[in-house]
Amino acid sequence: MNPSHDAELNRLAHGVLFPALGRPTVPNWVGPRIEAGLGGFVIFGKDIVDGDQFQRLAAELHGLRDHVLLSIDEEGGDVNRLENLGGFSMPGNRALGELNDVELTRQAAFQIGLSLVEAGVDWDLAPAVDTAVNPMSPNGIRCFGADRDLVSRHTAAWVEGLQAAGVSACAKHYPGHGLSGTDAHLATPLVDVSRAELLDSYLDPFRAAIDAGVDSIMVSHDLVPQLDDVPATISRVLLTDILRGELGYDGVVITDALEMYGIADVAPLPEAAARAIEAGADALCLGSWAFLDDVDVAAAALVEAVESGRLPLERLRSANERLARLGTRPKADVALRDNSLGERLAEQVAVTHGDPVLRSDAVLIIRLEPTHSPAAGSAGWGAEKMLRDAGKVVESIGLSGQTYNGPGMARAGVGEFRSEYGADSQVVLLVRGAHRFDWQEKLIGQLQSQHPDMIVVDMGVPGTDYSDFAGWIQTFGSARVCAEAATRRLLGS
């Protein structure tokens, strides 16, 4: 192989790689990899301090070479990276699905796109277009709903709205997590559907995204055993035969993070990198803790795969050609930003049952923590700070599945709190998808029998009936604007 061919291969191998950055400044390892041809980065919450810092960071990264792609997971709702920058907050997909107004969905996505344009992001790894038919799906709050037609309509509107702002969208997680209750960060989700069902209806949201002109699609680590014996990430059947062939998609295909156990337990990084590109992917998301070492390992694996004859060089060329199209949409005017839209949508979607108004000066919050998804970034959610800002005395107890004697803590905590502040001091139970966790359902039953005067704020996917409590607020997500809407109802405002 001649030197010029070696240089081209090395550049093409680097061009399909998208590691994390790892810090809010440009790390030392980045320059040489950008010079080698690195495609760009996936930005995570740990890279962001504030708006000014992130704009400087994005400008510096873009200045290292023409066409360095910066991507981010900005779905709105529970998965956001920019919520605290410039006052921007937007309810997520489940709230938009509950509102079921495609024009509002289009507007929400357009505003998310404007926030990304202002920040300097080229490519949004959103929306999630899974159909949450399984009520135990860990991604349920990130989905528009459980009805495939509804999901398809809102998928198209979201894609159109985001891309109208000038940011490339990414429909995920192909072929769709919604049938599985497994988090791909932790294990390989099983999607046991036939080829006929997949093509007849299961893939409809992805068809809608394609028809809407979506710039990219993210392939998941789902195993579809009736079609292949390997996860979709490395399945030629699902990527080339079906997505490219049957669905006719010619945009960018990016993998979900290769550090996730859903693929890492099946194929380590070097193997997964080569097999994903071979199967038909164009870009490799390496993961939130994937930096210089993983870049070097993945690039070397791709080079070796071509040199051994296993991977055609043309496959890398076509992947790089597709990636060159991203980040080239004309940018909308950021003066069109409307930070009030998220607040209006959160207010519109919130539902109140019974009497949820706090009338005592002191409030105890019992927060039942779900299993934290790495996709969500920050685990912060709730109304404590807002209630304190409103003048309430707020104490809190946080319980998870690993909390020692959680039921005892809740029982003793309520008793001690009311002995301190009076029998009429009020208790708020904060939950998020409690129906997915046996320990939460059991504890909620105990609390209801002991303290039916509690108020419940449910910020997750509907699944449990709290009408036997004194009051109950549903927000359909835990974005800041959703917490603000719940707080206004708690305060009777």
Secondary structure, DSSP 8 states (H G I E B T S, - for coil): --HHHHHHHHHHHHHTEEEB--SSS--TTHHHHHHHT--EEEE-GGG-S-HHHHHHHHHHHHTTSTT-EEEE---BTTB-SSTTSTT-----HHHHHHHT-HHHHHHHHHHHHHHHHHHT--EE---B-----STT-TTGGGSS-S-HHHHHHHHHHHHHHHHHTT-B-EEEEET-STT----TTTS--B----HHHIIIIITHHHHHHHHTT-SEEEE---B-TTT-SS-GGG-HIIIIIIIIIIS---SEEEES-TTSHHHHTTS-HHHHHHHHHHHT-SBEEEETT--HHHHHHHHHHHHHHHHTTSS-HHHHHHHHHHHTTTT-S----GGG--THHHHHHHHHH-EEEE-----SSEEEEEEE-----GGG-----SSHHHHHHTT-EEEEEEE-TT-TTHHHHHHHHHHHHHHHH-TT-EEEEEESSGGG-HHHHHHHHHHHHH-TT-EEEE-S-S----TTSSEEEE-SS-SHHHHHHHHHHHTT-
